[in-house]
């Protein structure tokens, strides 16, 4: 038999598009004997958050279900669709919401299985909305038997009291059933290294049940969260089918017999899972014996680059932007953002760079910015802030009788640039790309309503050392589109005379190592010091990190590419004992 794996790309709540998609599929596949398999919550999109509680959303969703019921006919193919099942009270308030797999056939929509494991960590809060299932589902189709799972159900961890894989295995053993396949409908977010982990776990489950494991995942950028697709079929230890990365795709899979070795111990005992992985600090020893972040490989950089390009375009498309603005400073962060955006541009889109020199901007900053824009064909506008800055300083002193000095004077320059940037954004309906990185965001080394502005942050999940690595990779692949002078010069905010980042912060390789330990929640300052990191530097970084929460709470969405990131999955009180 043939299984048609539909790796789909739809916007959350776009019920008209979803209906049209299914209608066309039914019309083109009359009398098909294939089984069509779709991602988790295909009928609604994911993640829904409070949207699934809103009356208008529920009404439109129920209208979709009614239209699908009316669409069914004797010749239509059979589909497995991820969707919601609502149970309402007499006033129309949801009593229970279940994340289910529907069979959609000539008989209508029939719920087959309810998701058992509701993740409630990092970006997930499914226990707030959904009711967990308790029953296994062995689905029979054309004389074949399939075990059904939804996303998290394939991942056992210490935060869950049940193990759906184990429970399904116990049932098939008790009833002496040989499964012909295990089918998993997923809406699994991307982070670096996730694909490898998925494949390991899928192979374990395939070897446990002695049958192929069929995995379908959605594609999409939902605010900061990315869904990469990458659907697959695993038969034992062998990957037999792979869908595209960040693209809608279809896999036609002819069901095979199992061709691997049976291994029941690994799948039931090996805890390769999502929850515990969040507490793994991505730190290793370098050849000098010092603890540092592992160097990004070319493969890592390519995954990151594709993810950021996709995330920017998804956010822009769904927000209605075709024009983009980047504040170019002559530094590495803004240059990398400009390069990524240039590589991301689609037909009909426009990109501008704005250079806004102040009293302390080096001539080199303009020269390097001009060189880069000329090389990649991006319009560069120069808008000096010197005169506005001088006028503000004078007026401030006149009004408050208190000279504008120190941090106040530094930050007003950044905020002037932010105001100009957004004036341009308003004028030409453009999307401003933020240029801050994860290192700066962690320690508050940015100006609120200044260089922290932007619609979305491409670099907010990349440490500074990773910014350099990705820049070098882009140059290697695309022919040095970022001038080497930008990559080689010491980082500086250029807000005071002879300023360099190293005057305020530890060297970035050390800073990033400390931050990764803190942000993984696995390591305390004491742990980091015991690893050999400098006591004074660790204490300073931890203090800066703790005192910067108010800035992060007001930051723009960050494209998530790591297991633990700032944003939706990071929730720390602003007011606390530091």
C-alpha positions in Angstrom: 0.0 0.0 0.0 1.0 3.6 -0.6 1.3 6.3 2.1 1.1 9.8 0.9 3.0 12.1 3.5 1.8 15.7 3.2 4.3 18.1 4.6 2.1 21.2 4.6 2.7 25.0 5.0 -0.3 27.0 6.1 -0.9 30.0 8.2 -2.5 29.6 11.6 -6.3 29.9 11.4 -6.4 30.1 7.6 -9.5 27.9 7.3 -10.4 28.9 3.8 -7.0 27.9 2.5 -7.1 24.7 4.4 -10.5 23.8 3.0 -9.5 24.6 -0.6 -6.3 22.5 -0.2 -8.3 19.5 0.9 -11.1 20.0 -1.7 -8.5 20.1 -4.5 -6.7 17.1 -3.1 -10.0 15.1 -3.0 -10.9 16.1 -6.5 -7.5 15.1 -7.9 -7.4 11.7 -6.0 -10.8 10.2 -6.6 -10.7 6.4 -6.1 -7.2 6.6 -4.7 -6.3 3.7 -2.3 -3.4 5.7 -0.7 -3.4 6.7 2.9 -2.9 10.5 3.1 -1.1 11.6 6.3 -0.9 15.2 7.5 0.9 17.0 10.4 -0.3 17.6 13.9 -3.1 20.2 14.2 -3.2 20.6 10.4 -6.8 21.8 10.5 -5.9 24.8 12.8 -2.2 25.5 12.7 0.2 25.5 15.7 1.0 26.9 18.3 -2.5 28.3 19.0 -2.0 29.7 22.5 -5.2 31.6 23.7 -6.5 31.7 20.1 -8.1 28.3 20.6 -10.2 29.8 23.4 -11.6 32.7 21.4 -15.2 32.3 20.3 -14.6 33.7 16.8 -11.8 31.1 16.2 -13.9 28.2 17.5 -16.9 29.3 15.3 -14.8 29.5 12.2 -13.1 26.1 13.0 -16.5 24.4 13.5 -17.6 25.9 10.2 -14.6 24.2 8.5 -15.5 20.9 10.1 -19.1 21.2 8.8 -17.9 22.1 5.3 -15.5 19.1 5.3 -18.4 16.8 6.4 -20.5 18.2 3.5 -17.6 17.7 1.1 -17.1 13.9 1.7 -18.1 11.5 -1.1 -17.8 7.7 -1.8 -14.8 8.2 -4.1 -12.6 10.3 -1.8 -9.3 9.0 -0.4 -8.7 8.3 3.3 -6.8 10.9 5.3 -5.3 11.2 8.8 -5.6 14.9 9.8 -4.4 16.6 13.0 -7.1 18.8 14.5 -9.0 19.8 17.7 -12.0 18.2 19.2 -14.1 20.6 21.4 -16.5 19.6 24.2 -18.6 22.7 25.1 -20.9 23.5 28.0 -24.4 24.9 27.4 -23.1 28.4 27.1 -20.6 27.5 24.5 -17.5 27.6 26.8 -14.9 24.9 26.1 -15.0 22.3 28.8 -12.4 20.1 27.1 -10.2 20.6 24.1 -8.4 17.6 22.7 -5.5 17.5 20.3 -6.5 14.6 18.0 -5.9 12.6 14.9 -9.1 12.5 12.7 -9.7 9.9 10.0 -11.3 11.8 7.2 -13.0 9.5 4.7 -16.3 8.9 3.0 -17.7 8.2 6.5 -16.8 11.7 7.6 -14.5 12.9 10.4 -13.8 10.3 13.0 -11.4 11.0 16.0 -9.0 8.1 16.3 -6.5 9.2 18.9 -5.9 11.9 21.5 -2.4 13.2 22.3 -1.3 11.8 25.6 1.8 13.8 26.4 1.1 17.5 26.6 4.5 19.4 26.8 4.6 22.2 29.3 8.2 23.4 29.1 10.1 26.1 27.2 7.8 27.4 24.4 5.1 24.8 25.1 2.1 25.3 27.4 -0.3 22.6 26.1 -1.5 21.6 29.6 -3.1 25.0 29.9 -5.3 24.3 26.9 -5.7 20.6 26.1 -6.9 17.5 27.9 -4.6 14.5 27.6 -5.7 11.2 26.1 -5.3 7.9 27.9 -6.0 5.3 25.2 -3.7 3.7 22.6 -4.8 3.7 19.0 -4.1 0.8 16.6 -5.4 1.9 13.3 -6.4 -0.6 10.7 -6.3 0.3 7.0 -6.4 -2.0 4.0 -5.6 -5.0 6.2 -2.5 -3.2 7.7 -2.1 -2.2 11.4 -0.6 1.1 12.4 0.2 2.5 15.9 -0.7 6.2 16.1 1.3 8.9 18.0 1.2 12.7 18.1 4.5 14.6 18.3 5.6 14.6 22.0 4.2 11.1 22.4 7.4 9.7 20.9 9.4 11.4 23.6 9.4 10.1 27.1 10.9 12.2 29.8 11.0 12.7 33.6 8.3 15.4 33.4 5.7 12.9 32.1 4.2 10.2 34.2 3.3 8.0 31.2 5.2 6.7 28.2 2.9 6.3 25.2 5.5 4.3 23.3 5.8 1.8 26.1 2.0 1.6 26.5 1.5 1.0 22.8 4.2 -1.7 22.9 2.6 -3.4 25.9 -0.8 -3.6 24.1 0.6 -5.1 20.9 2.6 -7.6 22.9 -0.5 -8.5 25.0 -2.7 -8.9 21.9 0.0 -10.5 19.8 -0.3 -7.8 17.1 2.5 -7.1 14.6 2.3 -3.5 13.6 3.0 -2.7 9.9 4.1 0.9 10.8 4.0 3.6 13.5 2.7 6.9 12.3 3.6 10.2 14.1 1.8 13.4 13.2 4.0 16.3 14.4 4.3 20.0 14.8 7.9 19.9 16.0 9.8 23.2 16.3 13.3 23.5 14.9 16.5 24.1 16.9 20.0 23.3 16.0 20.6 19.6 16.4 16.9 18.7 16.7 16.8 16.8 13.4 19.5 14.4 14.5 17.8 13.7 17.8 14.5 13.0 16.0 16.1 10.5 13.7 17.8 8.7 16.6 14.5 8.4 18.5 12.5 7.3 15.4 15.1 4.6 14.7 14.7 3.3 18.3 10.9 3.1 18.0 11.2 1.4 14.6 13.5 -1.2 16.1 11.2 -1.7 19.1 8.1 -2.4 17.0 10.0 -4.1 14.1 8.2 -1.9 11.6 8.8 1.4 9.7 8.3 4.7 11.6 6.5 7.4 9.5 6.9 11.0 10.6 5.2 14.0 9.1 6.0 17.5 10.3 4.6 20.9 9.4 6.5 23.8 7.8 6.1 27.4 9.0 7.4 30.4 10.8 5.1 31.4 13.7 6.4 34.6 15.1 9.7 33.5 16.5 9.2 29.7 16.3 10.2 27.8 13.2 8.9 24.5 11.9 11.3 23.0 9.5 9.3 20.1 8.0 12.1 17.5 7.3 9.5 14.7 7.4 10.9 11.2 7.0 10.5 7.4 7.0 12.9 5.3 9.1 13.1 1.6 8.7 15.2 0.2 11.5 18.5 2.1 11.4 18.0 3.2 7.7 16.4 6.6 6.6 14.5 5.6 3.5 12.7 8.9 2.7 13.3 12.5 3.5 11.2 15.6 2.8 12.6 19.1 2.1 13.9 21.5 4.7 11.6 24.5 5.2 9.5 23.7 2.1 6.1 22.3 1.5 6.6 18.7 0.2 5.0 15.4 -0.5 6.6 12.0 0.1 5.1 8.9 -1.6 6.0 5.9 0.4 5.4 2.3 -0.6 4.9 0.5 2.7 7.8 -1.9 3.3 8.5 -4.8 5.6 10.9 -4.2 8.5 14.5 -4.6 7.4 16.5 -3.8 10.6 17.4 -5.4 13.8 14.9 -5.6 16.6 16.0 -3.8 19.8 13.5 -3.5 22.6 15.8 -2.3 25.3 17.0 1.0 23.8 13.6 2.5 23.0 12.2 1.7 26.4 15.2 2.7 28.5 17.1 5.3 26.5 15.9 8.8 27.4 16.7 10.8 24.3 14.1 13.4 24.9 13.2 17.1 24.7 12.8 18.2 28.3 16.1 17.2 29.8 18.0 18.4 26.7 17.1 22.0 27.7 19.3 21.6 30.7 22.4 20.7 28.7 25.0 23.5 28.6 26.5 23.4 25.1 30.1 23.8 26.4 33.1 21.7 25.6 36.9 21.8 26.2 39.1 23.2 23.5 42.5 22.0 22.6 44.1 24.3 25.2 42.0 22.6 27.9 39.7 25.6 28.4 35.9 25.4 28.5 34.4 27.2 25.5 31.4 27.0 23.2 31.9 24.3 20.5 32.8 25.8 17.1 30.0 25.9 14.6 30.6 23.6 11.7 29.8 24.5 8.1 26.7 22.3 8.3 25.6 24.1 11.5 26.1 27.5 9.8 24.1 26.4 6.7 21.2 25.2 8.9 21.3 28.5 10.8 21.4 30.6 7.7 18.5 28.8 6.1 16.5 29.1 9.3 17.1 32.8 9.7 16.3 33.5 6.0 13.1 31.5 6.3 12.1 33.1 9.6 12.6 36.6 8.3 10.5 35.9 5.2 7.7 34.2 7.1 7.4 37.1 9.6 7.5 39.6 6.7 4.9 37.8 4.6 2.5 37.3 7.4 2.9 40.9 8.6 2.5 42.4 5.2 6.0 43.8 4.6 8.0 43.9 1.3 10.5 46.6 2.3 13.3 46.2 4.8 15.6 48.6 6.7 18.9 47.9 8.5 20.8 50.4 10.5 24.4 49.8 9.4 27.1 50.8 11.8 30.3 49.4 10.3 30.3 46.6 13.0 29.9 42.9 12.6 26.3 42.5 13.8 24.6 44.9 11.5 26.8 43.7 8.6 25.7 40.1 9.2 22.0 41.1 9.4 22.4 43.1 6.1 24.1 40.1 4.4 21.4 37.7 5.6 18.6 40.0 4.4 20.3 40.5 1.1 20.5 36.7 0.6 16.9 36.4 1.7 15.4 39.0 -0.7 12.6 37.8 -3.0 11.2 39.3 -6.2 9.4 42.6 -5.5 11.2 43.2 -2.2 13.5 46.2 -1.4 16.3 46.6 1.1 17.9 49.8 2.4 20.8 50.4 4.8 21.1 53.6 6.8 24.4 54.8 8.3 23.9 57.3 11.1 27.3 58.6 12.2 27.7 60.5 15.5 30.6 62.4 17.1 32.5 59.2 17.9 31.9 57.3 14.7 35.2 56.3 13.0 35.8 57.2 9.4 36.5 53.5 8.9 32.9 52.7 9.9 31.5 54.6 6.9 34.2 53.3 4.6 33.4 49.7 5.5 29.7 50.2 5.3 30.0 51.9 1.9 32.2 49.1 0.6 29.8 46.4 1.7 26.7 48.1 0.2 28.5 48.8 -3.0 29.6 45.1 -3.2 26.1 43.6 -2.6 24.1 46.3 -4.4 22.2 47.8 -1.5 21.3 51.5 -1.3 23.1 53.2 1.6 21.8 56.5 3.0 23.9 58.6 5.4 21.9 60.4 8.1 24.3 62.1 10.6 23.0 62.5 14.1 25.7 65.0 15.3 23.6 68.1 14.9 20.5 66.6 16.5 22.7 65.2 19.3 24.3 68.6 19.9 21.0 70.4 19.9 19.5 67.9 22.4 22.5 68.2 24.7 22.1 72.0 24.8 18.3 72.0 25.2 18.6 69.3 27.9 21.0 71.5 29.9 18.8 74.5 29.4 15.7 72.8 30.7 17.1 70.6 33.5 20.2 72.7 34.4 22.0 69.4 34.4 24.6 68.5 31.7 23.9 65.4 29.6 26.9 63.2 30.4 28.0 59.6 30.7 25.5 56.8 30.0 22.7 59.3 29.4 24.7 60.9 26.6 25.7 57.6 25.2 22.1 56.2 25.1 20.5 59.3 23.6 22.7 58.7 20.5 21.3 55.2 20.1 17.8 56.4 20.7 18.2 59.1 18.0 19.2 56.4 15.6 16.2 54.4 16.6 13.9 57.3 16.0 15.3 58.0 12.5 15.1 54.3 11.6 11.5 54.2 12.5 10.7 57.5 10.8 12.0 55.8 7.6 10.0 52.7 8.4 6.8 54.7 8.7 7.6 56.6 5.5 8.0 53.6 3.3 6.2 50.9 5.2 9.3 48.9 5.9 10.2 46.3 8.4 13.1 47.2 10.6 15.5 44.3 11.4 17.1 44.3 14.8 20.9 43.9 15.0 21.5 42.8 18.6 23.0 39.4 19.4 22.4 37.0 22.3 25.6 38.0 24.2 24.5 41.7 24.3 20.9 40.8 25.1 22.1 38.6 27.9 24.0 41.3 29.7 21.9 44.3 28.7 24.6 45.7 26.5 22.1 47.6 24.3 20.0 50.7 24.6 16.3 50.3 25.3 14.4 52.0 22.5 17.7 52.5 20.7 19.7 49.7 19.1 17.2 47.3 20.7 14.4 48.4 18.3 13.2 46.2 15.4 10.3 44.1 14.2 12.2 40.9 14.6 15.7 39.8 15.7 17.7 37.5 13.4 20.7 37.4 15.7 19.1 37.3 19.2 19.7 33.5 19.5 23.4 33.7 18.3 26.2 34.5 20.7 28.8 37.0 19.5 31.4 34.3 18.7 28.7 32.6 16.6 28.0 35.8 14.8 31.7 35.9 13.7 31.5 32.2 12.7 28.4 32.7 10.6 29.9 35.8 9.0 33.0 33.8 7.9 30.9 31.0 6.6 28.8 33.4 4.5 32.0 35.0 3.1 33.4 31.5 2.3 30.2 30.5 0.5 29.2 33.8 -1.2 32.5 35.5 -1.9 33.4 37.8 1.0 30.2 39.9 0.8 31.1 41.1 4.4 34.4 43.1 4.2 37.1 41.4 6.2 37.8 44.8 7.8 34.4 44.5 9.6 35.2 41.0 10.8 38.7 41.8 12.0 38.1 45.2 13.8 37.5 45.2 17.6 33.8 45.4 18.4 32.6 48.9 19.6 29.4 50.7 20.1 31.2 54.0 19.2 29.2 56.0 21.7 32.3 57.5 23.4 35.9 58.2 22.6 38.0 55.1 21.9 35.3 52.8 23.1 35.6 49.0 22.8 33.3 46.2 24.0 36.2 44.6 25.9 36.3 47.6 28.2 32.9 46.7 29.6 32.8 43.0 29.1 35.0 39.9 29.2 36.4 38.8 25.9 33.5 37.2 23.9 34.8 33.6 23.9 34.8 33.7 27.7 31.6 35.8 28.0 29.7 33.4 25.7 30.8 30.4 27.7 29.6 31.9 31.0 26.3 32.9 29.4 25.7 29.4 28.0 26.2 27.9 31.4 23.8 30.4 33.0 21.1 30.2 30.3 21.0 26.4 30.2 19.9 26.6 33.9 22.4 23.7 34.5 25.3 25.7 35.8 25.5 28.2 38.6 28.2 30.9 39.0 29.9 28.5 41.5 29.9 25.7 39.0 31.4 27.9 36.3 34.2 29.1 38.7 34.9 25.4 39.6 35.3 24.7 35.9 38.2 27.2 35.8 36.5 30.4 34.7 37.6 33.6 36.4 35.7 34.4 39.6 35.5 38.1 39.0 34.3 37.7 35.4 31.7 35.1 36.3 30.3 37.3 39.1 30.2 40.4 36.9 28.5 38.6 34.0 25.9 37.0 36.3 25.1 40.4 37.9 24.7 42.0 34.5 22.5 39.2 33.3 20.3 39.3 36.4 19.8 43.1 36.2 18.9 43.2 32.5 15.6 41.3 32.6 13.5 44.5 32.1 15.3 45.1 28.8 14.6 41.5 27.6 10.9 41.8 28.5 10.6 44.7 26.1 12.6 43.2 23.3 11.2 42.3 19.9 10.6 38.6 18.8 13.8 36.6 18.4 14.0 33.9 15.7 14.5 30.7 17.8 17.3 28.4 16.6 18.5 27.0 19.9 17.1 24.6 22.4 17.0 27.3 25.0 16.4 30.8 23.8 15.1 34.2 25.0 11.5 34.9 24.0 8.3 32.8 24.5 10.1 29.9 26.2 12.0 32.1 28.6 10.0 33.4 31.6 11.9 35.1 34.4 10.4 37.7 36.8 11.7 41.3 36.3 11.5 42.1 40.0 13.5 39.6 42.0 16.5 39.3 44.3 19.5 39.3 42.0 
